[in-house]
Every structure is written in structure tokens, then in C-alpha cells.
Amino acid sequence: MTIGDMIRRRRKEKGISLSELSRMTGVSKSYLSYIERGMKQNPSIDVVKRIFHSLNLPITVLTSLEEENPKAVNDFHR
């Protein structure tokens, strides 16, 4: 699972549209879509924090992502 997969899954679980998440985070809808689809694999930590906060996801879930898929999180840190 990638960061984008996690964001999409949580957003859909909460019934939040991309437009609504964009309003909640101040991140453009197109940028959110790129992240979710894996087209933007290294968003800034600030953007990830805003998205995770809006979706009530603890930033610590990145640790479990790294264990599952080290490349996904390593790309994020670059």
C-alpha cells in the first residue's frame, strides 16, 4: 500500500469527496488526485500532515507503511 492508497481508502471510508478534502486541507483537488493515483509520490510533509489531520489519520501510520513497502516511504522522504 502507498501513501496515496491509504489516503484514498480513508477518504472513501469517511465519505469525503476530493473537492471536500481540498477545501479541508487547502491542497488543490488535482494535486490530491495525483497523490492518490501515485502520480505524485513525494508530497511534502506539510501536505501529508494536513491531509492526515483532516482524515484523522495519525502520522505514525507512515511507520507501518514503511515496513510494508519501504520504497513508497523512502520516495516520500526525498
N, C-alpha and C positions, 0 to 999 in steps of 0.2 A: 504494500500500500504506500502511496506517495502522500505528501502534504496536501496536494490538490484533491486526491481521493478522499482523504479524511475530511477536508473542508466541505466538499460536495455532499458526502454522506450525512454529516451533521446538519448542514443547511437544509437538506431534504427531510431529515428526521423532524426538524423543527418547523417545517412547512414555510420556510423563508425563501422568497424569490431572490434571484440575483439583483434585481433592482432594489429590493428592500435591504439586502445586505450591503449594497453600495451606499445607500442612504445612512445606514447604521455605522459604517466604517469610514466613510469619506474616500473610499477606494472606487475607482471607476468600474462600472459593470463589465466593460470589455477586459480590463485587467484582471478582475476576479475570474472571469471566464477563462482567460489564458492560464491562470494558476490552476484552476480546477481541471482543465484539459491537459495539463502538463506541458503547455507551450511556454510557460514562464516557470522555470524550475528553481530559480534562486531569488524569490522575493526578499525584500529587506526584512530584518527582524521587526522593525516598527510596523510594517504592513501585516506581518503574521500575527503580531501581538494584538493589533486592532481587530483582525478577523477572529482570532481565537477568543478574545474577550467578548465580542458580540455574539458568538455562538456558545459561550460558556464552556469552552474547551480549555483545560489547563495547559499551559505552555509545556509542562513536563511530559505531555504525551509525545513530544518530539523524541524523547529518550526511547520509548517503545518503538517508534518508527525507525529510529536508527538501528536498533537491534534487529528489526525485521528486514530492513532494506538500507544498509549503510550508505550506498551511493546516493539515494534520494536526499538524505540529510546532509551528506558531505557537499552535494551540489548547492544546497541551501546556504551553507556556511561560507561559500566562496564569495 
